[in-house]
Amino acid sequence: MKQIKTTLLKRRKTVLLVLILVALVAAAVDYFFTISPPSYIPQRWHMPLVYFLIGYKVIELALFYLFLYKKPYLKVIDEAFHTEVLERFEKRAKKFFFLVPQGSIVFGILAYKLSGQIYYLWLFLLIALAVVLLVDPKKLEEG
């Protein structure tokens, strides 16, 4: 379990750095370039679509946490650290730490493009940052 903790902590640190880097690059892009909302989508639908993306992302992150991190971890605790269960937990936890920032970055870029405002991209990055900070592999029990 100690090796899994170390691996997940490294992955978590990498995710945090990627989120910060994307926020800085987005700020630079927003400063130097003007992003305008698409004309092929009616103006009245831009903000409802952005709000839909925000709601969808919050629900998706809760499901990711439940099915890719918490539920496999509880199986590890119940089955007294069976090797196969540990491997499955590590695999799903790695997936969790990959999908959280990846989805938030994509949804943030979509919201940025739809609204033309960088604040929505930063909101998605902040949501991903909060989830990654709340899920701390140091808290995993050694059994």
C-alpha angles and dihedrals in degrees: 000000000000091000091050090051091051093048093048092047090054091048091048092052091049091050091051091051092048092051092050092046092051090050091052094046090048090052090052092048091048091050096051102032136043116229113198126193116259117270094211090071115065113252093239090063098052099085097038088054091050091050090048090053091051093050092045092051094051091051092044093052091051090052092046090053093047099045103029101037118011101040095047090046091054089052089053090054093045097048096049097246099306107188097235091050091049091052091049090050092050092049093050094043090053089050089051092053089049100045098046097064095031094056093042092052092049094046090045092054090049091050090047091052093046096047102028088224123115092210092080092055089049089049091056091047090049091051090051090046091052093050093048092048093048093051101070118180090199088074093063111117121241092214 
